[in-house]
């Protein structure tokens, strides 16, 4: 004897098959079959293509960061800056880690130039006199580090999923309009036959 859980599982599987268009419903229209195929393609793209795109974007970002780092080594430099004051205990949270950073006054020595002072990013709570690594441009000013591949991977995933979702919504609207027009045409043709109303 089958349990309620088995029947519930069977119903869930039947509902999923219907949603994916794998049932043999004779009332399924062409637009319904197109929508079901689109749903399956979008699921495959979301599960397979988006992660592949994210990995490719991560590799591209690493490659780009390596070339940019090489170019920065020729033009920009990473130097050690000495903090001139204590960093605040709380700062700007990093979205990828639980580390907080804040801008703190510091002094650094650009190669072949006099010492410079300015604001650098340091860990929240860092003490005066501690050191941080920072990137500087040829003039000795603080500049941005090479791009982080985690940001590129995350942005690629989010953008890909948003594009898939938007494409699915647009195609669904087109198919719904087409179904509505077909239904209206069928109603105009068959409605007067059984209702007795002639237009």
N, C-alpha and C positions, 0 to 999 in steps of 0.2 A: 504494500500500500504506500502510495506516495504522500509525502508530507506537504504541509502548506508552504513551506519554504521552497520545495521543488516546484509547486504550481506558480508561486510568485516569481521564481527564477525564469520559468518557461514564459510567463506573461511579459517579463522584462525583456527577454531575448526576442520575443515576437514583436514587441513595441519597437525595439532597436532595429530589427530587420525591416519593419514597416517604414521607420524614419529614414533608413538608408536606401529604401526602394528595392529591397531584395525579396519582398513578398510577391505573390502572383495575383495581385488585385486587378481584376478586369476593368475596373472603373478608373484606373490610373491613366491620366491623360499624358500626352507627349510632354507638356510643360512640367508635369509632376516627375516624369522620368528624367528630364533635363535637370531639374532641381535636385533630385536624389543623386544623380551622377556628380553634379557640382558639389554637393555636400561631401561626398566621398573623396573627391579630388582635394577639397579644402582641408579635410582631416589629414589626408596623406601629406599635403604640403606643410601643414602646421607641425606634424610629427616628424617628418623627414627633411623637407627642404629648409625650413627655418633653422634647425640646428646646424645643418650643413652650411648654410649662409653665415651663421654666427661663427662657426669654426673658420671659414674662409676669411671673414672680416677680421677675426682675431689674428690670423696669420698675416694678413695684409697690414694690420696695425703694428704687429711686432716687426715686420719687415720695414715699414715706414719709420717706426721709432728707431730702429737700428741705423737706418740711413740718416735720419735727422740727428741722432746722437753723434754719428761720425761727422756730419756737417757742423754740429754744435762744437765738437771738439776742435774743429778747425777755426771756428769763429767764436762760439760761446764756450764758457768753461764752467765746470762745477767746482765751487770753492767752499771752504769751511768758514762759516760765519760764527762769531762769538757774540752771545746774547749780552746786551748792555743792561737788561732789566729782567725781572721775573716775568714769565708768561702768566696770563690769567689762568685760574684753575679750571674754567670752562671755556670752551671755544666753539668753533664751527665744526659740526659733526661731519665726518667723511661718510658718504652714502654707501661705501663698499666695506667699511670696517667700523669697529666701535671706537676708533681713535678720533680725538678732537684736537684741532689745531687752532692757533690764533696768530695774529700778526704782532711781532715784537721788534723793538729797536735792536739792531745788531751792527757789528763792524766786521768787514771782510777786506781781504787784500787781493785786488785784481792783479794778474801777472803784468809786471812792468809798469804799474801805475801806483799812485799814492793810495793809502787806505781809504775806504769808503764806509759811510754809515747809511742806514736806511731800515726799512721794514722788511722782515723775512718771516716766512711761516715756520712756526715751531710747535712742538707738542704742547698741549695745554698743561700748565703746571711746571714747565721747564724752568730751571733756576738760572739766575744771572751768572754769567761766566761759562755756562755750558755751550756746546757747539752744535750746529746743524749744517747739513749740506744744502747748498742752494745754487741755482744756475744763474750765471751773469752773462750779459752780452759783451761785445768788444769794448763798449764804453765803460763797462764795469757796473752797469745797472742790473738789478734783479730782473730775470726774464722767466718765462714759463718753461717747465721741463718738457721733455718729449711726451706725446700723448700716451695715455695709459690704455692698453689693449682691453682691459675689463670694461671701460666705458664704451669702446667701439662695439664689443660683443653684445653688451646689454642693449645699446641703442639699436643695433641691427635686429636683435630678436624682437624688441618692442615695435620697431617700425614695420618689420615684416608681418607680425601678427596684426597690427592695426590695418595694414594694407589688405591683408587677406580678409579681415572682418569687413572692411569697407566694400571690397569687391563683392563679397557674399551678400551684403545688404543691398547693393545696387542691382545685382543680378536677380535677387529675390523680388525686388520691386518691379523690375521689368517683367518677370514671369507672372507676378500677381496681376499686373495690368493686362497682360495677354490672356490670362485665364478669365478675368472679369469681362473682357471684350467677347471672348468665345461664349461665355455663359449668357451674356446679354443677347448675342446673335441667336443662340439656341432657344432662349426664352421667347424672342420675337417670332421665331419660326413655329415653335410648338405651343406656346401659350394660348393663342387664339383657337387652336384645334380643340382643346379640352375645356377652356373657360367660357366659350361662347361669345367672347368679346372680339369684335373685328375692328381693326384700326383703319 
